[in-house]
Amino acid sequence: MSKKHKISKSRKKELEDEVTKTVRKFKEDYPQIKSPIENSYLTIEKMGFFIIGKKLDDDISGFHLNIGKYKCIFINRNHHYARQNQSLWHEIYHWYTNDIGHISSKNAIEYEEMEYKAENFASKILIDRDNLKDVILLNNIKVKYIKRREIVQLQNHYSASYMNVARALYEEYPNEFNPNRMNLGLRKNHEKLIEFCKKEDLDYSIYNIPKSDYITGSFIEDLKQNYIDNKITLDYLEDILNLIDEELNIGE
């Protein structure tokens, strides 16, 4: 079995440029989606998606599939909200581009170009790069000397993770942003990040992990109404309900 190699820095830049074009086209098709996005769940549901959340293995971020005519995104509720927001838009990339792989994994991002592009797309939807520059200018933030506190404030503004914001800054200001500022956003330093937020009296609710599973409220009702209207058969309805109740173990 051949060893996987990380995507090179130069190749990442090429992929990021490709994604910028995809994001531009996506925003032309969906002009109502503007950064910052207050509620990614609701925004994506308004696009016609049904979202089903379940606590899964930590390495799994999510996946999307069609159940009949229903566009569904399955998301890992074992992750904090910042990661879930990223994963939701990651799956929108796969759907929008039809660049589809397997179940999305956090560990695949540095090795698989398709996953890297999906992740960069999600970042650019959550953190619109032009908007980021405007916010930096408006708040008189000196990127070269940006403080960790300011990065946390940006994370809360965009409902994204600290690392997501740091990478966006590095992408847009490669000659100014100090990459050492990324350290606090590393997975191994997550508890340090939370302690930093507490010490600085900064909101860190974006890192809360929900206790419950999730299903789009109208999903089950829509299925039942379609059955009543003779648009789907009883067998079809039962198959979908069994998938939700048994396979995903999410109640109505």
KEKE-3310 file (N, C-alpha, C; in steps of 0.2 Angstrom, whole numbers, plus 5000, padded with zeros to 4 digits):
npx = (5004:5003:5011:5003:5004:5007:4998:5006:5012:5012:5004:4992:4989:4986:4974:4966:4964:4957:4945:4941:4935:4925:4917:4914:4905:4895:4890:4884:4874:4867:4863:4858:4865:4876:4891:4894:4887:4874:4866:4870:4864:4850:4851:4856:4845:4835:4839:4834:4838:4838:4843:4852:4858:4869:4878:4894:4908:4923:4932:4924:4916:4905:4893:4884:4868:4856:4839:4828:4819:4824:4836:4849:4859:4871:4877:4890:4886:4894:4904:4910:4901:4907:4915:4904:4898:4907:4908:4895:4895:4906:4900:4890:4899:4903:4890:4886:4897:4897:4908:4911:4916:4920:4913:4916:4931:4941:4954:4958:4959:4972:4978:4970:4965:4952:4945:4952:4949:4935:4935:4941:4932:4921:4927:4928:4915:4909:4918:4919:4931:4933:4924:4931:4942:4937:4932:4944:4950:4940:4940:4953:4963:4979:4986:4999:5003:4992:4982:4979:4967:4959:4958:4950:4938:4935:4932:4920:4913:4911:4906:4914:4929:4943:4955:4951:4949:4962:4969:4962:4966:4980:4980:4975:4984:4998:5011:5011:5003:5007:5011:5013:5003:4993:4994:4987:4975:4976:4972:4977:4978:4966:4960:4968:4964:4951:4953:4960:4950:4941:4949:4950:4938:4930:4917:4914:4905:4904:4911:4904:4897:4883:4870:4860:4853:4849:4836:4830:4815:4804:4806:4801:4787:4785:4787:4777:4765:4767:4765:4751:4746:4747:4759:4770:4774:4768:4777:4789:4789:4790:4803:4811:4809:4813:4827:4830:4826:4831:4844:4851:4846:4838:4825:4808)
npy = (4994:5011:5025:5039:5056:5073:5087:5099:5115:5124:5118:5118:5132:5133:5125:5133:5144:5139:5136:5148:5153:5144:5147:5160:5158:5150:5160:5168:5160:5159:5172:5176:5171:5177:5182:5188:5172:5169:5158:5142:5130:5133:5142:5133:5124:5132:5131:5120:5108:5094:5091:5080:5076:5067:5059:5053:5044:5052:5056:5057:5068:5072:5068:5068:5063:5058:5054:5047:5060:5069:5079:5076:5080:5073:5075:5076:5077:5076:5084:5101:5117:5126:5117:5109:5119:5122:5109:5107:5116:5111:5099:5105:5109:5097:5093:5104:5105:5092:5085:5071:5061:5049:5047:5061:5065:5072:5069:5068:5079:5086:5077:5073:5081:5084:5084:5094:5105:5106:5109:5122:5129:5129:5137:5149:5152:5154:5163:5176:5182:5195:5202:5200:5207:5220:5220:5219:5232:5241:5239:5243:5234:5227:5217:5211:5212:5206:5201:5187:5188:5196:5188:5178:5186:5188:5175:5173:5182:5177:5164:5153:5143:5146:5142:5141:5155:5160:5153:5159:5172:5170:5165:5176:5187:5183:5188:5196:5190:5182:5165:5158:5162:5153:5142:5142:5137:5124:5107:5100:5110:5114:5115:5124:5135:5137:5140:5152:5160:5161:5167:5180:5184:5181:5176:5159:5150:5145:5134:5124:5108:5100:5092:5084:5074:5079:5083:5090:5099:5099:5088:5074:5077:5082:5070:5062:5069:5068:5055:5054:5062:5053:5053:5046:5028:5017:5008:5014:5025:5019:5013:5024:5030:5019:5020:5032:5030:5018:5015:5028:5031:5041:5049:5055)
npz = (5000:4995:5002:5008:5003:5009:5004:4994:4998:4987:4979:4986:4986:4972:4972:4981:4973:4963:4971:4974:4963:4962:4973:4970:4959:4965:4974:4965:4961:4973:4979:4991:5002:5013:5021:5038:5043:5052:5056:5051:5050:5048:5037:5027:5027:5022:5009:5004:5010:5020:5037:5046:5062:5071:5085:5081:5077:5081:5071:5059:5050:5042:5029:5013:5005:4994:4998:4990:4983:4992:4998:5008:5022:5033:5049:5061:5077:5088:5087:5091:5088:5080:5072:5066:5058:5049:5043:5038:5027:5020:5015:5007:4997:4991:4986:4977:4968:4963:4966:4973:4986:4998:5015:5024:5032:5045:5045:5032:5025:5023:5014:5003:4988:4984:4996:5003:4995:4997:5011:5010:5003:5012:5022:5015:5013:5025:5030:5022:5011:5006:5014:5026:5025:5025:5038:5045:5042:5046:5060:5062:5064:5065:5055:5055:5069:5075:5089:5099:5106:5097:5086:5092:5093:5080:5076:5083:5077:5064:5067:5066:5068:5078:5072:5059:5056:5058:5048:5037:5038:5036:5023:5016:5020:5018:5020:5031:5042:5056:5057:5069:5077:5074:5083:5095:5090:5087:5088:5099:5108:5112:5125:5131:5123:5127:5140:5138:5133:5143:5153:5147:5146:5135:5123:5121:5116:5104:5104:5111:5113:5107:5116:5112:5098:5081:5069:5054:5057:5048:5041:5044:5044:5031:5024:5029:5024:5011:5009:5013:5003:4993:4986:4989:4993:5006:5009:5005:5014:5026:5024:5024:5037:5045:5042:5048:5061:5066:5060:5062:5074:5078:5085:5081)
capx = (5000:5007:5011:5000:5009:5003:4997:5011:5010:5011:4998:4986:4988:4982:4968:4963:4962:4951:4940:4938:4931:4919:4914:4911:4899:4890:4887:4880:4868:4864:4865:4855:4870:4881:4895:4894:4881:4872:4864:4872:4859:4844:4853:4856:4838:4832:4841:4830:4841:4836:4849:4851:4864:4870:4885:4897:4915:4926:4936:4919:4914:4898:4892:4877:4866:4849:4835:4823:4819:4826:4843:4850:4866:4871:4882:4892:4884:4899:4909:4907:4897:4911:4916:4898:4896:4912:4906:4889:4897:4910:4896:4887:4903:4902:4884:4886:4901:4896:4914:4909:4920:4917:4912:4921:4935:4945:4961:4959:4960:4979:4981:4966:4964:4945:4943:4955:4945:4929:4936:4943:4926:4917:4930:4927:4908:4909:4923:4920:4938:4932:4921:4936:4947:4933:4931:4950:4951:4935:4942:4959:4967:4986:4987:5006:5003:4986:4982:4974:4960:4956:4956:4944:4933:4934:4929:4914:4909:4910:4904:4919:4934:4949:4960:4948:4950:4969:4970:4960:4971:4986:4979:4974:4990:5004:5017:5010:5001:5012:5008:5013:4996:4989:4996:4981:4969:4978:4967:4980:4978:4959:4958:4971:4960:4945:4955:4961:4943:4938:4953:4949:4931:4927:4912:4917:4900:4904:4914:4899:4895:4876:4869:4855:4854:4846:4833:4826:4809:4799:4807:4796:4780:4784:4786:4770:4761:4768:4761:4744:4744:4749:4765:4775:4770:4769:4784:4794:4789:4793:4810:4815:4808:4817:4833:4831:4825:4835:4851:4853:4844:4835:4818:4804)
capy = (5000:5017:5030:5046:5062:5079:5092:5104:5122:5127:5115:5121:5139:5132:5123:5139:5149:5135:5136:5155:5153:5140:5152:5166:5155:5148:5166:5171:5156:5159:5178:5177:5168:5182:5181:5182:5168:5168:5151:5138:5125:5136:5144:5127:5121:5136:5129:5114:5102:5091:5090:5075:5076:5061:5058:5048:5043:5059:5057:5058:5075:5071:5066:5070:5059:5059:5049:5048:5067:5073:5081:5076:5081:5070:5079:5073:5081:5075:5090:5108:5120:5129:5112:5108:5124:5120:5102:5108:5119:5106:5095:5109:5109:5091:5093:5109:5103:5085:5082:5067:5055:5045:5050:5066:5064:5077:5068:5067:5086:5087:5073:5072:5087:5085:5086:5101:5110:5106:5113:5129:5132:5130:5142:5155:5154:5156:5169:5179:5185:5203:5205:5199:5213:5226:5220:5221:5239:5245:5239:5245:5228:5227:5209:5209:5211:5204:5198:5181:5190:5199:5182:5175:5190:5187:5168:5174:5186:5173:5158:5149:5141:5150:5140:5143:5162:5160:5151:5164:5177:5168:5165:5183:5191:5178:5191:5199:5186:5177:5158:5156:5163:5147:5137:5141:5134:5117:5102:5098:5116:5116:5117:5131:5140:5138:5144:5159:5164:5162:5172:5186:5186:5181:5171:5153:5146:5142:5127:5120:5102:5099:5085:5080:5073:5084:5082:5096:5099:5098:5082:5069:5079:5082:5063:5060:5073:5065:5048:5056:5064:5047:5054:5040:5022:5016:5004:5019:5029:5015:5012:5030:5030:5014:5022:5037:5028:5012:5016:5034:5031:5048:5049:5060)
capz = (5000:4995:5007:5006:5004:5011:4998:4995:4999:4981:4976:4990:4983:4966:4974:4984:4968:4960:4975:4974:4957:4963:4978:4966:4955:4970:4977:4960:4961:4979:4982:4998:5007:5014:5027:5042:5043:5059:5058:5045:5049:5045:5030:5022:5027:5017:5002:5002:5013:5027:5040:5052:5066:5076:5088:5077:5078:5081:5065:5054:5050:5039:5022:5011:5001:4992:5000:4985:4981:4998:4999:5016:5025:5039:5052:5067:5083:5093:5087:5093:5083:5075:5067:5063:5053:5043:5040:5034:5021:5017:5012:5002:4991:4987:4982:4972:4962:4962:4967:4978:4988:5004:5021:5025:5038:5047:5044:5025:5022:5021:5009:4997:4985:4984:5003:5004:4991:5001:5017:5009:5001:5018:5025:5011:5013:5032:5031:5015:5011:5005:5021:5031:5024:5027:5045:5048:5040:5050:5067:5063:5066:5062:5054:5057:5076:5078:5095:5100:5108:5091:5082:5095:5092:5073:5076:5085:5072:5058:5069:5064:5073:5079:5067:5053:5055:5057:5041:5032:5038:5033:5016:5013:5022:5019:5021:5037:5047:5059:5057:5076:5080:5073:5088:5100:5087:5086:5092:5105:5112:5113:5132:5132:5120:5131:5146:5136:5132:5150:5156:5143:5147:5128:5122:5118:5115:5097:5105:5114:5110:5109:5120:5108:5090:5077:5063:5052:5059:5043:5037:5045:5042:5024:5022:5030:5020:5004:5009:5013:4996:4988:4982:4990:4995:5013:5010:5005:5020:5031:5023:5026:5044:5048:5041:5053:5068:5067:5058:5065:5081:5080:5086:5078)
cpx = (5004:5006:5008:5004:5004:5003:5002:5008:5008:5005:4991:4984:4984:4975:4963:4960:4956:4945:4937:4934:4924:4914:4910:4904:4893:4886:4882:4873:4864:4866:4863:4860:4875:4884:4895:4887:4879:4870:4865:4866:4853:4845:4853:4849:4834:4834:4838:4833:4838:4843:4848:4858:4864:4877:4888:4904:4919:4929:4931:4916:4906:4898:4885:4875:4858:4845:4828:4824:4822:4833:4845:4858:4866:4878:4884:4891:4889:4905:4906:4904:4901:4913:4910:4897:4901:4910:4900:4891:4902:4906:4892:4892:4903:4896:4884:4891:4901:4903:4913:4914:4916:4915:4918:4925:4940:4952:4963:4961:4967:4982:4976:4964:4956:4942:4946:4951:4938:4929:4938:4936:4922:4920:4928:4919:4907:4912:4924:4926:4937:4929:4926:4941:4943:4933:4938:4952:4946:4937:4949:4964:4973:4987:4994:5006:4996:4986:4977:4967:4956:4954:4950:4938:4930:4930:4922:4909:4907:4907:4908:4925:4940:4954:4957:4950:4958:4971:4968:4964:4978:4986:4978:4980:4996:5010:5017:5008:5006:5009:5009:5007:4991:4989:4990:4975:4970:4973:4970:4980:4971:4958:4962:4967:4954:4947:4957:4955:4940:4942:4952:4942:4928:4922:4916:4911:4900:4908:4910:4898:4888:4875:4864:4857:4849:4842:4829:4818:4803:4800:4802:4789:4779:4783:4779:4765:4761:4764:4753:4742:4745:4755:4771:4771:4772:4775:4789:4795:4792:4800:4814:4814:4812:4825:4835:4831:4830:4843:4854:4851:4841:4828:4815:4804)
cpy = (5006:5022:5036:5051:5068:5083:5097:5111:5126:5125:5117:5128:5138:5130:5129:5143:5146:5136:5143:5156:5150:5144:5157:5164:5153:5155:5169:5167:5157:5166:5180:5175:5173:5180:5188:5178:5166:5161:5146:5133:5128:5139:5138:5124:5125:5135:5123:5108:5100:5089:5085:5074:5070:5061:5052:5048:5050:5061:5059:5065:5075:5068:5068:5064:5061:5053:5050:5056:5071:5073:5081:5077:5078:5073:5076:5078:5080:5080:5096:5111:5123:5123:5110:5113:5123:5114:5103:5111:5115:5102:5098:5109:5103:5091:5098:5107:5096:5081:5078:5062:5051:5050:5055:5065:5070:5076:5068:5074:5088:5083:5072:5079:5089:5088:5093:5106:5111:5110:5120:5132:5133:5136:5149:5157:5157:5163:5172:5183:5193:5206:5205:5205:5219:5226:5222:5229:5243:5245:5240:5240:5228:5219:5207:5208:5209:5200:5192:5183:5193:5193:5178:5179:5189:5180:5169:5177:5182:5166:5152:5147:5146:5148:5142:5151:5163:5158:5156:5170:5176:5168:5172:5188:5187:5182:5195:5195:5181:5170:5155:5157:5158:5142:5136:5137:5126:5113:5101:5104:5118:5119:5123:5137:5142:5142:5151:5163:5166:5168:5179:5188:5186:5175:5165:5148:5142:5135:5122:5114:5100:5092:5081:5079:5079:5081:5088:5095:5097:5091:5076:5071:5080:5075:5061:5063:5070:5058:5050:5058:5059:5049:5049:5034:5021:5012:5009:5023:5025:5014:5018:5031:5025:5016:5027:5034:5022:5013:5022:5034:5038:5048:5055:5066)
cpz = (5000:5000:5005:5008:5005:5005:4999:4996:4993:4978:4980:4988:4977:4967:4977:4978:4964:4964:4975:4968:4958:4968:4974:4962:4960:4973:4971:4960:4967:4982:4989:5004:5007:5021:5031:5042:5050:5061:5052:5044:5046:5038:5025:5022:5022:5010:5000:5005:5019:5030:5046:5055:5071:5079:5085:5080:5077:5074:5059:5055:5047:5032:5020:5006:4999:4994:4996:4983:4986:4998:5006:5017:5032:5043:5059:5073:5089:5093:5089:5087:5078:5069:5063:5057:5047:5040:5036:5027:5017:5012:5006:4996:4987:4983:4976:4966:4960:4962:4973:4980:4993:5009:5023:5032:5039:5045:5036:5022:5020:5016:5003:4995:4986:4991:5005:5001:4995:5007:5016:5006:5007:5021:5022:5011:5020:5033:5024:5016:5010:5012:5026:5031:5026:5035:5048:5047:5045:5057:5068:5066:5062:5061:5057:5065:5079:5084:5095:5102:5101:5086:5085:5093:5085:5072:5078:5080:5066:5060:5066:5069:5073:5073:5060:5051:5054:5050:5036:5032:5035:5025:5012:5014:5023:5021:5028:5043:5050:5060:5064:5079:5079:5079:5093:5097:5085:5091:5099:5110:5114:5120:5133:5129:5124:5137:5144:5136:5139:5154:5153:5143:5140:5128:5119:5117:5109:5098:5110:5110:5112:5112:5116:5101:5087:5071:5061:5054:5054:5039:5037:5043:5035:5021:5023:5026:5013:5004:5009:5006:4990:4983:4983:4993:5003:5014:5010:5011:5025:5031:5026:5034:5048:5048:5047:5060:5070:5066:5061:5072:5083:5080:5082:5083)
residu = (MET:SER:LYS:LYS:HIS:LYS:ILE:SER:LYS:SER:ARG:LYS:LYS:GLU:LEU:GLU:ASP:GLU:VAL:THR:LYS:THR:VAL:ARG:LYS:PHE:LYS:GLU:ASP:TYR:PRO:GLN:ILE:LYS:SER:PRO:ILE:GLU:ASN:SER:TYR:LEU:THR:ILE:GLU:LYS:MET:GLY:PHE:PHE:ILE:ILE:GLY:LYS:LYS:LEU:ASP:ASP:ASP:ILE:SER:GLY:PHE:HIS:LEU:ASN:ILE:GLY:LYS:TYR:LYS:CYS:ILE:PHE:ILE:ASN:ARG:ASN:HIS:HIS:TYR:ALA:ARG:GLN:ASN:GLN:SER:LEU:TRP:HIS:GLU:ILE:TYR:HIS:TRP:TYR:THR:ASN:ASP:ILE:GLY:HIS:ILE:SER:SER:LYS:ASN:ALA:ILE:GLU:TYR:GLU:GLU:MET:GLU:TYR:LYS:ALA:GLU:ASN:PHE:ALA:SER:LYS:ILE:LEU:ILE:ASP:ARG:ASP:ASN:LEU:LYS:ASP:VAL:ILE:LEU:LEU:ASN:ASN:ILE:LYS:VAL:LYS:TYR:ILE:LYS:ARG:ARG:GLU:ILE:VAL:GLN:LEU:GLN:ASN:HIS:TYR:SER:ALA:SER:TYR:MET:ASN:VAL:ALA:ARG:ALA:LEU:TYR:GLU:GLU:TYR:PRO:ASN:GLU:PHE:ASN:PRO:ASN:ARG:MET:ASN:LEU:GLY:LEU:ARG:LYS:ASN:HIS:GLU:LYS:LEU:ILE:GLU:PHE:CYS:LYS:LYS:GLU:ASP:LEU:ASP:TYR:SER:ILE:TYR:ASN:ILE:PRO:LYS:SER:ASP:TYR:ILE:THR:GLY:SER:PHE:ILE:GLU:ASP:LEU:LYS:GLN:ASN:TYR:ILE:ASP:ASN:LYS:ILE:THR:LEU:ASP:TYR:LEU:GLU:ASP:ILE:LEU:ASN:LEU:ILE:ASP:GLU:GLU:LEU:ASN:ILE:GLY:GLU)
# end
